[in-house]
Amino acid sequence: MVSEPDMRIQWPGGVIPLDVPPCGFKNDNPRCLAQTVTMHQMIIVVVCFIFIIIITVAIFIYRKLKLENELSAQLWRVNWEDIQMSNLEKVLRRACSKLTLSLRGSNYGSLLTMEGHFQIYAKTGYYKGNIAAIKYVNNKKRIELTRKVLFELKHMRDVQNEHLTRFIGACIDPPNICIITEYCPRGSLQDIMENESITLDWMFRYSLINDIVKGMVFLHNSVIVSHGNLKSSNCVVDSRFVLKITDYGLASFRNEADTEDAHAYYARKLWTSPELLRAEFPLRDPEGRRLQLWRYPPGGGAAQGSLLPGGGATEPKRDH
């Protein structure tokens, strides 16, 4: 090749090409391989991304279908024909009910119900061979199974704790609309504290208070969020002397117009925080959860205050 002095070569881009391309003639320079994403790698990345999206959508659809199946299955439903009514309440009243409250190494006295003493008895029945507590919903002629009600019933089945009575199911066959829960044979905290023949030592009292706190902490951190009606009659003691909280959840089944006498109505109001006196009942949001602490601190709540000196549903002390 002979160069002509007067001739200029028009190079592409106006730049003389290198003797060797930056990545080599075969594109095998290691520096270029480290910085270059091949077509295969791009395909793998795109496929993985699409796969992750498909899996995420599939999981979402599966969980949605599972939830809908659980709601439609109505596993909570109990037929009235499957409940055998118990005569335990009549027997207890006729025999004046004597229940001994004693633990190994400790004597907590006995629960002796004499004629004329005010006592709350849980209505009971047998379901699948086991005794259960039955609470009738007197203010409802029928239950409409809206989506909200179905979710409430599902949540009741899902929420389980040692310090909450176990939800067995609900019967919505008119006129026998009722809620079936675990039966605690030792009675309620109100039963125990209103009986003058019972002597409780302080270790046992603090044990009951601790059970209330544990149950409420679990309930506040659950999907139910708030109890809404915590009182001594809704704290029951099982055969192992473990206190359990009952009558929680299922707000659509209940309302404040449930049948109760004036004494019970105003006694319950004594332990309601001022912010809730005129509020919708029960208040089921984080604010209601904080306000409900009013109901059970030592010496200030209907449940725990009953276990402390001068306890009971009496007017709290006020300086003004």
C-alpha positions in Angstrom: 0.0 0.0 0.0 1.4 3.3 -1.1 0.1 6.5 0.5 -0.6 9.5 -1.6 0.4 12.8 0.0 -2.5 14.7 -1.5 -5.2 12.0 -0.7 -7.1 11.9 2.6 -8.9 8.8 3.8 -12.5 9.3 5.1 -12.6 7.1 8.1 -16.0 6.2 9.6 -16.7 8.6 12.4 -13.6 10.5 11.5 -11.5 8.3 13.7 -8.8 5.9 12.6 -9.7 2.4 13.8 -7.5 0.6 16.3 -5.2 -2.1 15.3 -7.1 -4.4 17.7 -10.7 -3.8 18.8 -11.1 -3.1 22.5 -12.8 -6.5 23.1 -10.6 -8.4 20.6 -11.4 -9.8 17.2 -13.4 -12.6 18.8 -14.9 -10.6 21.7 -12.9 -12.7 24.2 -11.3 -9.9 26.2 -12.0 -10.7 30.0 -12.7 -7.1 30.7 -15.5 -7.0 28.2 -16.9 -10.3 29.4 -17.2 -9.0 32.9 -19.1 -5.9 31.8 -21.3 -7.4 29.1 -24.7 -9.0 29.8 -25.3 -11.8 27.3 -28.7 -12.5 25.8 -28.9 -15.7 27.7 -28.4 -13.9 31.0 -31.1 -11.3 30.1 -33.5 -14.1 29.3 -32.8 -15.8 32.6 -33.4 -12.6 34.6 -36.7 -11.9 32.7 -37.9 -15.5 33.2 -37.1 -15.4 36.9 -38.9 -12.1 37.3 -42.0 -13.4 35.5 -41.8 -16.6 37.6 -41.8 -14.6 40.9 -44.8 -12.6 39.7 -46.7 -15.8 38.8 -45.9 -17.4 42.2 -47.0 -14.3 44.1 -50.3 -14.0 42.2 -50.9 -17.8 42.6 -50.3 -17.5 46.4 -52.6 -14.6 46.6 -55.3 -16.4 44.6 -54.9 -19.6 46.7 -55.2 -17.7 50.0 -58.2 -15.8 48.7 -59.9 -19.1 47.6 -59.0 -20.7 50.9 -60.5 -17.8 52.8 -63.7 -17.9 50.7 -64.0 -21.7 51.3 -63.6 -21.3 55.0 -66.3 -18.6 55.1 -68.7 -20.7 53.0 -68.0 -24.0 54.9 -69.4 -22.4 58.1 -67.4 -24.7 60.3 -68.6 -22.8 63.3 -72.3 -23.7 62.7 -74.0 -25.8 65.3 -77.4 -27.3 64.8 -79.8 -27.0 67.7 -80.7 -30.7 67.4 -77.0 -31.6 68.1 -77.2 -29.9 71.6 -78.5 -31.9 74.5 -79.7 -29.5 77.2 -78.3 -30.1 80.7 -80.2 -29.9 84.0 -77.0 -28.7 85.8 -78.5 -25.3 86.5 -81.6 -26.8 88.2 -79.5 -29.3 90.1 -77.2 -26.6 91.4 -80.0 -24.4 92.5 -81.9 -27.3 94.2 -78.8 -28.6 96.0 -77.7 -25.1 96.9 -74.5 -25.6 94.9 -71.4 -26.4 96.9 -68.1 -26.1 95.0 -64.9 -26.5 96.9 -62.1 -24.1 95.9 -58.9 -25.7 97.2 -55.4 -26.3 95.8 -52.7 -28.7 97.0 -51.0 -26.9 99.9 -53.5 -24.0 100.0 -57.0 -23.6 101.3 -59.1 -21.1 99.4 -62.3 -22.0 101.2 -65.5 -23.2 99.6 -68.1 -21.7 97.3 -71.3 -22.3 99.1 -74.5 -20.9 97.5 -77.2 -20.6 100.1 -80.9 -19.8 99.3 -81.4 -16.1 98.6 -77.8 -15.3 97.6 -77.4 -13.7 94.2 -75.5 -16.0 91.9 -74.9 -16.2 88.2 -75.2 -19.6 86.6 -74.1 -20.4 83.1 -76.6 -22.3 81.0 -75.1 -25.5 79.9 -75.6 -28.3 77.5 -73.8 -31.2 75.9 -72.3 -30.9 72.4 -70.6 -34.0 71.0 -70.5 -35.5 74.4 -68.8 -32.6 76.1 -70.4 -30.1 78.4 -70.4 -26.5 77.0 -71.6 -23.1 78.2 -74.6 -21.7 76.2 -75.3 -18.0 76.0 -78.6 -17.1 74.3 -78.8 -14.0 72.1 -82.1 -12.6 73.3 -82.1 -9.4 71.3 -82.0 -11.1 67.9 -84.9 -12.8 66.2 -82.6 -13.9 63.4 -79.0 -13.6 62.3 -78.3 -12.4 58.8 -75.0 -14.0 57.6 -73.4 -10.9 56.1 -69.7 -11.0 55.2 -68.9 -9.0 58.4 -70.7 -11.6 60.6 -68.9 -14.5 58.8 -65.5 -12.9 59.4 -66.3 -12.4 63.1 -67.2 -16.1 63.4 -64.1 -17.1 61.6 -62.0 -14.9 63.9 -63.6 -16.5 66.9 -62.5 -19.9 65.7 -58.9 -18.7 64.9 -58.3 -16.9 68.2 -57.2 -19.4 70.9 -55.3 -18.8 74.1 -55.0 -20.4 77.5 -56.7 -17.4 79.1 -59.6 -17.1 76.7 -62.6 -19.5 76.8 -62.5 -21.6 73.6 -65.2 -20.8 71.0 -67.0 -24.0 70.0 -69.6 -22.6 67.7 -72.9 -20.7 67.2 -76.4 -21.8 66.6 -78.5 -19.5 64.4 -81.7 -21.6 64.3 -84.5 -19.3 65.5 -85.6 -19.0 68.3 -82.6 -20.8 69.7 -79.9 -18.3 68.7 -77.0 -18.8 71.0 -73.2 -18.9 71.3 -71.5 -22.1 72.5 -68.2 -21.8 74.4 -66.0 -23.8 76.7 -67.6 -24.4 80.1 -65.6 -23.5 83.2 -67.0 -25.4 86.2 -65.5 -23.1 89.0 -67.9 -20.3 88.1 -67.2 -16.6 87.5 -65.0 -14.2 89.4 -68.2 -12.4 90.5 -69.6 -15.7 91.9 -66.4 -16.2 93.9 -66.0 -12.7 95.2 -69.6 -12.1 96.1 -69.7 -15.2 98.3 -68.7 -14.3 101.8 -67.8 -17.9 102.7 -64.8 -17.9 100.4 -61.3 -16.9 101.7 -58.7 -16.2 99.0 -55.0 -15.8 99.9 -53.0 -13.1 98.1 -50.9 -15.6 96.0 -54.1 -16.9 94.5 -55.6 -13.4 94.0 -52.4 -12.2 92.2 -52.5 -15.4 90.1 -56.0 -14.5 89.0 -55.0 -10.9 88.2 -52.1 -12.2 86.2 -54.4 -14.4 84.2 -56.6 -11.5 83.4 -53.7 -9.4 82.2 -52.3 -12.2 80.0 -55.7 -12.8 78.4 -56.3 -9.1 77.7 -52.8 -8.6 76.3 -53.4 -11.5 73.9 -56.9 -10.2 72.9 -55.6 -6.7 72.3 -52.9 -8.1 69.9 -55.3 -10.4 68.1 -57.6 -9.6 65.2 -60.5 -9.0 67.7 -58.5 -6.1 69.2 -60.9 -5.2 72.1 -63.2 -6.9 74.5 -65.7 -4.2 75.0 -67.4 -5.7 78.1 -64.8 -6.8 80.6 -66.3 -7.4 84.0 -66.0 -9.9 86.8 -68.9 -12.0 85.6 -67.0 -12.4 82.2 -64.0 -13.8 84.0 -64.5 -17.5 84.7 -62.3 -20.1 86.4 -61.8 -23.6 85.0 -61.2 -26.9 86.8 -57.4 -26.2 87.0 -58.1 -22.8 88.7 -56.9 -20.9 85.6 -58.9 -17.7 85.0 -60.2 -17.3 81.5 -61.9 -14.3 79.8 -65.2 -15.0 78.1 -67.9 -13.1 76.2 -65.5 -11.5 73.8 -65.9 -10.8 70.1 -69.0 -11.3 67.9 -70.0 -7.6 68.1 -72.7 -8.2 65.5 -74.4 -10.8 67.7 -74.7 -8.4 70.6 -75.7 -4.9 71.5 -76.1 -3.0 74.6 -79.8 -3.5 74.6 -79.3 -7.1 75.8 -81.7 -7.9 78.6 -80.3 -6.9 82.0 -81.7 -5.2 85.1 -81.0 -1.7 86.1 -78.6 -2.7 88.8 -76.4 -4.7 86.4 -76.6 -1.9 83.8 -75.4 0.8 86.1 -72.9 -1.4 87.9 -71.3 -2.1 84.6 -71.1 1.6 83.9 -69.1 2.2 87.1 -66.2 0.5 85.5 -66.4 2.1 82.1 -63.9 4.8 81.3 -65.5 8.3 80.9 -64.6 8.5 77.2 -66.7 5.4 76.5 -69.9 6.2 78.5 -71.6 7.8 75.5 -69.6 6.1 72.8 -70.6 3.3 70.5 -70.4 0.0 72.4 -68.1 -1.7 72.2 -65.3 0.5 70.8 -63.2 -1.8 68.6 -60.2 0.2 67.5 -56.7 1.0 69.0 -58.3 3.9 70.9 -60.8 1.6 72.5 -58.0 -0.8 73.4 -56.2 1.9 75.3 -59.3 3.2 77.1 -60.2 -0.3 78.1 -57.1 -0.4 80.4 -59.3 1.7 82.7 -61.3 -1.5 83.4 -58.6 -3.7 84.8 -55.7 -2.0 86.5 -55.2 -3.2 90.1 -57.7 -1.3 92.2 -59.4 0.4 89.3 -61.2 -2.3 87.2 -64.3 -4.3 87.6 -62.5 -7.6 87.3 -59.2 -6.9 89.2 -60.6 -4.4 91.6 -62.8 -7.2 92.9 -59.7 -9.1 94.0 -58.3 -6.2 96.0 -59.3 -4.8 99.5 -62.7 -3.3 99.4 -63.3 -4.8 95.9 -66.6 -5.3 94.3 -68.9 -3.3 92.1 -69.1 -0.3 94.4 -68.7 3.4 93.8 -65.0 4.2 93.4 -63.4 6.7 95.7 -63.3 10.2 94.3 -61.8 13.3 96.0 -64.2 15.7 94.2 
